[in-house]
Amino acid sequence: MTNVETMLHRVRPDLLAMKPSALRAFDEEVSAIPGIIKLTLGEPDFNTPEHIKQAGIRSIEQNHTHYPQAAGIPALREAAAGFLNEKYRLHYTPEEIIVTVGATEAIWASLGALIQPGDKVIVPIPAWGLYMNVIELLGATPVFINTEPDGYELNPEKLRAVLDENGDSVRALVLNFPNNPTGKTLRRPKLQAIADVLKDYPVFAIADEVYSELTFGESHVSLAELLPEQTLLLNGVSKSHAMTGWRIGVIAGAQPIIDQVFKFHQASVTSAAYPMEDAAVEAFTAGKDDGREMAQDYEKRGRFLYQALVDLGFDVVEPEGAFYLYCKVPAWLNEDEATFCRRLAYEAQVAVSAGTAFGPSGKNHFRISYASSLADLKEAARRIGVYLEKRRAE
Ligand SMILES: Cc1ncc(COP(=O)(O)O)c(C=O)c1O
């Protein structure tokens, strides 16, 4: 007899086998711990700037409640092109921009437009787990390059070797910098060396630069400046303007390619939401430097926590952007990353994320999101110190 159980087995098997985000599941689990300091999710602790919120409110009042243009309202495509061009020395026309439902949909639309089952996509790891999910759901295979031996930067020679080895089956490389989860970024000389390799192959570079405005020190250089024909540039307002809940991202690329990506976007979501698009116009114009102010604050917090963890004996990647610290589980604890994170949450009331959410090289690593108040970070560092002492005494 047909029942829900039978029907469940008719759902695609690879989806049935896929686990929901372990990172979110752990975050939800530890939320119940009294007094927990959660340094788990990649969520800015700033509120959306007031002038942007007002633009959203005005939009609703003006009855911008109907379908907007599928590729985005013209004002937003123009504002996004202006923002990217001014900040990162690019030359996009508004027609070369698509407005998406967060950078997440930008990843779907760009990979969805390029990849067929059986293709391969190069992913330097550690990397944000969503890439792996999308690649696999599209029937493609991720080819990992572990960046850890190269100071968490993609090594151009290793990239060349992987491209040569895998030949025509490689459709794209996904490159995220500043990086989630390492907090490292790629500076111009290394990025140029990577672009020089990519130029020799007909491979797309999907440059996820959503943390571009949250770069510390020298300002961000975009891969799109160095490799315009092959790059699909992803960005958005989620991280730069503390607008994660508004769900606005953008894809920029050469017109003929963008025209194809547009079809995938339109078939998936029709469009992003109109009031959110109006608010994003404000973010990319009057609010174009809002993110730089937040970056200064994140940098202070990142430097504080980096030093505090180094002083406690942790092996930590020095942060250059975004709001993450990537650390090794101390070997003397003799436990894997999942046990470390669970015990730290229940015994010290500090929650961090297991590194395996970011690919297989994340074994024995964990990520801290430091988009929390300095007071919370100080208390978290204190608790971790006390906890380690307790563990040493065991
Ligand atoms: C590297 C990276 N890209 C994209 C996103 C998603 O951005 P959005 O919230 O705009 O979908 C995230 C969110 O954590 C991220 O870390």
The ligand as an ORCA input file, in Angstrom:
! r2SCAN-3c Opt
* xyz 0 1
  C      31.457     32.361      1.722
  C      30.007     32.631      1.799
  N      29.324     32.873      0.667
  C      28.006     33.129      0.691
  C      27.314     33.156      1.892
  C      25.826     33.376      1.855
  O      25.471     34.685      1.717
  P      23.916     35.072      1.714
  O      23.476     35.160      3.138
  O      23.896     36.404      1.022
  O      23.171     34.035      0.977
  C      27.979     32.910      3.087
  C      27.239     32.895      4.366
  O      27.704     32.488      5.388
  C      29.359     32.645      3.040
  O      30.055     32.404      4.152
*
